[in-house]
Amino acid sequence: MRPGRQPVPLPALVTDPKLLERLSAKLRNPKNFGSRFWFVKVRPQGRKEYFWADEVRVKHGGALVAYRREGSELVINLAFSSSEWTALARASATDGTALCITDCPP
């Protein structure tokens, strides 16, 4: 939790109609979670998980963390432990294919 903020009691999240509408509207538009489209290959099947994020970082120890920008702050969207993912790339928002990937000589 950010400094200076008080936790919101759980019943308020469930019963406040204005808060529910605001959260629901945000969830309906995936671009609210970032401006760039990404995919990550996850273990064990190697399937691709697609998501929106403004920034993605590989943390010390290999954890992959995706962030969205809220004002001047970065807020975590989702994270994968080092044992959960094998590859990360920017993805085309139109067809999901990898962007900026080229073959590199060995």
C-alpha positions in Angstrom: 0.0 0.0 0.0 1.2 3.5 -0.8 2.3 5.7 2.1 -0.5 7.9 3.5 -3.3 5.7 2.2 -5.7 3.9 4.5 -6.9 0.4 3.7 -10.4 0.2 2.3 -12.5 -2.3 4.3 -13.7 -5.2 2.1 -17.4 -4.6 2.6 -16.9 -1.1 1.0 -15.5 -2.8 -2.2 -18.6 -5.0 -2.4 -21.4 -2.6 -1.4 -20.4 0.9 -2.7 -22.1 1.2 -6.1 -20.0 4.1 -7.3 -16.8 2.3 -6.5 -18.1 -0.9 -8.2 -19.0 1.0 -11.3 -15.6 2.7 -11.5 -13.8 -0.6 -11.1 -16.0 -2.3 -13.5 -15.5 0.4 -16.2 -11.7 0.1 -15.7 -11.7 -3.7 -16.1 -13.8 -3.4 -19.3 -10.9 -1.7 -21.1 -7.6 -3.6 -21.0 -5.6 -0.6 -22.1 -6.2 0.9 -18.6 -3.5 -1.6 -17.5 -0.9 -0.2 -19.8 -0.1 1.2 -23.2 1.9 -1.7 -24.6 0.8 -5.3 -25.5 3.1 -8.1 -24.4 3.2 -11.9 -24.3 5.1 -14.2 -22.0 5.7 -17.9 -22.5 4.8 -19.8 -19.4 5.8 -23.2 -18.2 5.2 -26.1 -18.4 3.3 -26.1 -21.8 5.0 -23.1 -23.2 1.6 -21.4 -23.9 1.6 -17.6 -24.4 -0.2 -15.3 -21.9 -1.0 -11.9 -23.3 -1.3 -8.7 -21.2 -1.2 -4.9 -21.3 1.5 -3.1 -19.3 3.4 0.2 -19.5 6.7 -1.4 -18.4 8.0 -4.9 -17.7 11.1 -5.7 -15.6 13.0 -8.8 -14.8 13.9 -8.5 -11.1 16.8 -9.9 -9.2 16.2 -13.6 -9.0 14.4 -13.8 -12.3 10.9 -12.7 -11.4 9.0 -11.0 -14.2 7.0 -8.0 -13.1 4.5 -6.0 -15.2 3.6 -2.4 -14.3 1.0 0.2 -15.3 1.6 3.9 -14.7 -0.8 5.8 -12.4 0.3 9.4 -12.5 4.0 9.4 -11.7 3.9 6.0 -9.9 4.3 2.5 -11.3 1.8 0.0 -10.0 2.2 -3.8 -10.3 -0.3 -5.4 -12.8 0.9 -9.0 -12.5 4.1 -11.0 -11.8 5.5 -14.4 -12.7 8.1 -16.1 -10.6 11.4 -17.1 -12.2 10.2 -20.7 -12.5 7.0 -19.8 -14.3 8.2 -18.1 -17.5 10.6 -18.8 -20.3 10.3 -15.9 -22.8 9.0 -12.3 -23.0 8.3 -10.1 -26.1 6.2 -7.2 -27.1 3.3 -8.4 -29.1 1.3 -6.9 -32.0 -2.1 -5.7 -30.7 -3.7 -6.7 -34.0 -2.6 -10.3 -34.3 -0.5 -11.1 -31.2 2.7 -11.9 -33.1 6.1 -11.0 -31.6 7.5 -7.6 -32.5 11.1 -6.7 -32.9 12.4 -10.3 -32.9 15.2 -11.3 -35.2 17.4 -14.3 -35.6 20.8 -13.8 -34.0 23.9 -15.6 -35.1 25.2 -18.1 -32.5 
